[in-house]
Every structure is written in structure tokens, then in C-alpha cells.
Amino acid sequence: MAEPQTTAHEGTATNTASTSAAQQPSTTPSDTRPLSELLEQYRQALKTQQPGQNLSHIRALISQRMAEAALSDDEIEEIEPSSNNRIVSYSPSQAQRTQHSASPTPKLRSARDVLHKLLWDPSFEADDYVVVYEDRFVGEMEKRIREWKREQTDEEFIPESRVVKFKRISSGEVVWDRRLKADSVFGSGHLKMPTTSVSTPIPAGMTDAQAVAAVQNHEVMIHALAPEIISYKMLSGDPKTKAVYEVTDRKPIGQTTYKLTITNVAGGVDTLVNANPPVGTLTIAGKWRVANGKLQEDVDIDGNFVMKRMAKGNVDKTHPSQHVKLLAGVKA
């Protein structure tokens, strides 16, 4: 094989590149593996990558293969090497781009801001969150936020522009989404997201239909939501469809009375708590849905910062056990 020619303006750079290439697996066109196979190899390499491990050789080969196919990075919408391993890369259509640019939307807090808050705000459990970022070749990948490298000099540094989501591990809840312009950490963006979510598997032997019946039983629901209940009475409505209740519940210090609205809907119920705390107002809206063997509750909390933070902490701490009590009570 003839030696590659070196032009005058390439100089030392070509020699350096040749030396580096000798230390990496071949990236020549002789590697005829399909693009999907290369992408799968790259995905696996990312999962097992060790500090200092260089993956530039396979990135170069993938880029070359994409160029041969006349594809650009942001035009690859879907590559499926097998039915069990779907690799998807997001590419908004021109219509979506036009629609989004036609009207301004409230500014979304940056990924840097969200990462800092999840790491240092004591109301969030940092170990329960991951960063979802876009790899140029294999689509979305995840990394725990404590492992995320923020210094550009770090070998594993990934630009902030590649971050697409932050997700809660225990519930699967997406708390920040760049593409949807949605944020439940700060409440920025134009799409409202649940303040928090709770998901509980349905007990063995219970069908989805039985779980829906449990959730739509207002008496059982009230006692599950207010485990230290003192009294309650229906103010209006029909327990079989929609009803408003006045509930008095015991608290660590004293007691509290609030209005609770329960609305039966397909697959579950919607609940709305209207409370009057010492400062301001507080509303807690819940969407309880049963599907695919689990009970999912998405909760939106509205109030001043202090009350919202306290209410969220209470939901995260107590509602998982409320789910268990609700389902176990009907099963018994």
C-alpha cells in the first residue's frame, strides 16, 4: 500500500495523527459492519467506559459511515438494530420549529441551575436523580448527578447543551425537560409539570379494575389521605361521581380543617385539597390513575415557597404508605 502523501501545510499534524491512529483500532473503510452494529458497540462502550479511555476511534468511524449515508447528526431520527434495542435521536420537524419560534415562551431555567439545586438543596435527595443527556450517536444516556462532570478540563466532560432532562430514579418522574420547556424544580418554562409523583405496584392478586374501585371509594380514600382523621362530612355532590368534603385532621400540634374534592374519572380519581395555612393559601391537586399493574399519583402543589416546600416534603414522605393503606384496605 502506498504511503499517504503529506502536503506542506499539513506538516507535523499529519505525523502526529498517524502516531495516534496506530494506538487505536482501525477506523478504515475496511470495517464493513452495519451502522446499527457500530452504534450498539458504542452504546456498550459508554456504559463501561473507564476514566481516560478514548472512544474517538469509534466516533470517527460512525461519523464516516453517517457521511457515506448522507446523514447529519440531527437528521438521524431512528435506527433500530433489533426490536429489543431501539436507538432514537430527537429531531424536531420544521413545523415544530416554526411553531415554537412564532410565540415567545417563559424562560426555562438552565440545566446548570437545576443541577446545582438538586445537588445542594436539602429538600431534594441528590442520590435519587440522574442527568439524561443526548449522545450524538446513540441517543439518550443517563448518569447520576453526583457523577456528572462540570469542569471542561475533565476527560468525561459533556457540554450543558447535551442535557435534555433530569429524572427522579425512584418514581421515574421527569422534573426538568429542555425540549418540552418544562420544569418542576423551579417552576419555569411554559409547560406545568407535577410537583412530585408517587408510584406503587398493585398487590399480587388484585386486578386493575379492583384497584380503580378502591381509589374511587371516597370513604376509603379520605381515611387513606388523612390517617389521623378526627371527622369529615360531605358538603355537596355525589360520592359516586364528584363530592366536596370538609375534613378535620389531627396534626403534631393541634388540628387542621380543609376542603377535599374527589372526582371519579376513567381509571381513577382527581383530588383537590384547599387549605388555609397560617400564612397564605395552599392547594394540592392529585391525579390518581391505575394502569399496567400500578397506582400512579401525580401531585401539583400551589402556594408560597415555604408552604409548597413543606407540602412537597410531606407528600414524598407519607403518600407511598397511603397508597399501600388504600389498596390493602379494599383488598381486606
N, C-alpha and C positions, 0 to 999 in steps of 0.2 A: 504494500500500500504506500502511495506517495506521501511524503511528509507534507503537512499543511503549510501553505505559504504564509509568511508573515510580512505584512506591509510595513512601511517605515513608520507610519503613525501609530501602529499598534504596539510596537516596541516590547517593553518588559511585561506589559499587561497580558499579552498572549502567552508568554513563557510562564508567568505565574498561574494563569488559568489552567495551563496544561499540567503543571505540577499538582494543582489542587484536584483536577479531574482524575488523576492517577490514583488518588486516595479514595475515590468514591466508586460505587458500582456504575457500570456502563450506562450512559444515557444516550446512546446512539440509536438511530432509527432501526437497527437490527433487532431491538427488543419489540417484538410484534404483538405483545399481549394486548387485549382489548382495553379501551379506556376504562370501562367499568371495573376490570380487574385491578388496574393500577390505582384507581380511586379507593377500592377496598383495601389494598395494601397500605395506602397512605393513611386511611382511617385507623387501621390497626396500629400502625406505627405511632400515630399521635397518642393513642391510648397508653402505649408502653414506652413513650419517649423518655429517655434518661437525660439529666442535665448535661448540656454540652453536645448531645447527639445532633448531628447535622442531617436534615432531611432535604437539603437543597437539590440533591441529585434526582429524587423522585418528583419534586416540584417542577424541575426543569423538563423532565420527560412528559409530565402531564400537560404542561403548558405547550410543549411542542405538538403533542397529539391533538390538543384543542385547536391549535392554529391550523393543523392539517385538515381538521374538520370544519374550518371556517367559523369557529365559535369563539365568542369572547366570554370572559368570566361571568358577566352579569346576564348573559343570554342563555346560560345553561339552566333550564327550568326544572328538568327532572331526568335522572339517569337511574335505571332500575337493573342492577346486575342480577337480582333474583327477587322473588316475591316476598322474601323474608328480610331483605336488606334494601330499603328504599332510601336513596340519597336525593335530597331535594335542595335546591338553591333558589332563593326568592328573587323574582324579577317582576316588579310591578309593570302592568301594561301602560301604554301611552295614555289611555283613557283615565287610568287611576292617577297618573302623574298630573294630567291636566286638571282633574277634579280637585286634587289636593292643593294645587298651586292657585286655583281660582279664588279661594277664600282663605284668609289668614286664620290660623288656629292658635289658641293659647300656647305659650312657650312651654315645652317639655323640659323638666329638669334633666341635667346631663347624667350620663352613666357614672361619671366621676362622683357627682354629688350623691347619687343613690348608693354607690359602693361605700362611700365614707360613712353615710348614715347607718347602713346595715352593719358595718363593722364596729362602730363606736357608740351608737345609741343603745342604751341598756334595755330599751323596750323591745328590741329585736334580738333574736338568738342567732348570732352570726354563723354558727356551725350548721344552721338549718337552711342556708341559702347557697345557691350556685349562680354563677355567671353563665349565660348562654351566649356564645359568640359564633360568628359566621366564619368558617374556614373557606378559603377561596375555592377549594376543590371538592370537599365532601359535605358541605352544608353546615348545619348547626352542631356544635360541640358544647359540652358543659365542663365547668371547672369550679370547685368550691371557692367561695370568695376569699377565704384565708390563704388560698394558694395562688391567687391572682397577682401577677407581677405588674407593678405600676411604674417601675423605673425603665426608661428607654434603653439604658445600657444593659439590662438583663437579657440573657440569651432567649428566655421564654416570653419576652415582652410581646403583647398583642395590642395594636392600636385601639383606642377607645371607639373609633368609628366602626369596628367589627363587632362591638357588643350590641346584641339585639334584644335581650331580655334579662331580667333577674327573676329567679324562680325559687319558691319555698319547697324544700325537699319533702317534708313530712306530709304536705297536702297536695303537692303538685301545682299550687296556686302561682300564677304569673303575677308578680307585683309591679313590674315595670316592663313596658313593651315599646320599643322605639318605633316600630312600623305602625302600630295602632295609635301611637301618640297617647298612651295610657299609663297612668302612674298612681298606685295606691299608697306609695311610701310618702310622697309629699302632697299628692292630690293635684298634680299639674297635668297638662295635656288636655285634649278635648274629649276624651272618652272616659267615662266614670268606670272605675273598677271596684270590685268588692274590697272593703277594708280588710277583711280576712275571710278565710274559708276553712270549714271543718268537714272531713270525710270519714265515714265509719262503715266498715263492712257489715252487711246484714247477717244476723246469726244463722248458723247452719240449720237447715230445715225450714227456714222462713222464706216465702216467695216474695217477689217484688210487690205483688198485689196486697199481700198481708202487711208489708211494711208501709205501703201507702195508706191502708186503712188505719194503721197505728198513728201515723202522722196526722191524719185528718180527724182523729178523735180529739176534740177540743179539750175535754176534761183531762185526758192523759197528757196532752201537750202542755197545758197550763201547769200541771204538777211537775212535769219534767223541766220546764223553764224556770219554775220558782220552787226549788226543793225545800225552802224554808217558809213556804206559803202560810199565811195566817188566815186569809179569807179571800174569796173572789165572788163576783156577781156579774151576770150578763146585763149590759146596759141597753143593747139593741141588737137586731139581726136574728139569724137562724144558725144554730150550731152545725147544721148540715151543709151550709153554704158559706156564709160570712157572718161573723158576730164580733161585737165590741164588748170587752170585759174590763171591769175595774178590779185590779189585783193589788192586794196588800201583802207585802213580803217582809220577812224579818231580815235585818242586816246586822253586821257585827256590832254596830252601835245604833240602837233604835230600830225603826222600821220605815218602809217607803211604800207609797201608793202610786200606781201608774195605770195608764190605759193600755190595753193589749188588744189589737185587732188581728183576728185569724181568718184568712180567706182560703177556702179549699179550691185548688186548681188541679188541672190534669197532672198526675204524677206526684202530687204533694200539696204543700200549703205555702202561702206567703204570710209572714208575721210582721207586725209593726208595733213597736213599743214607743209610746210617747211619755217621757218622764220630765219632771221638773226638779232637777238637782239644785243645791244651794246657789249655784252660780249658772245663769243661762238656762238653756234647754238642751235636751238630749233625745234623739230619735235613733232607734236601732231597727233596721229593716232586714228581715231574713227571708231568703228563698230556699225552702227545704224541698229537695227533689230526690226521688228514688229511681234509680236506673242501674242496670247491669250489676245487680247484687250489692249495691252500696247506697248509703244515705249521704247526700251532699248538701251542705248548708253554706250558702254564700251570704255574707253579712256586710251591710253598708251602715256605717255609723256616722251620724252628723251631730256636731256640737262644737264647743270651743276646744282648743288644743288640749287642755288639761283633761276635760271630761272625755274627749274622744280617746285619748291615750289610756285612761283608766278603764274605759268600757272595752277597748280592744284587748287589754290585758286580761280582763275578766272573761271575755268570750273565749280567748285562746286557752285559758286555764280550766274553765268549767264546762264548756259546751261538749267536749268529747265524752265526758261522763254523762251529760244529759242525753246524748244520743243513745248511749248504752242503756240508760234507765228507761228511755222512751220505748225502745224496741223490746227490751226484756219484760217490761210491764205488760205489754199486749201479748207477748209470747206465753207468759204465765197464765 
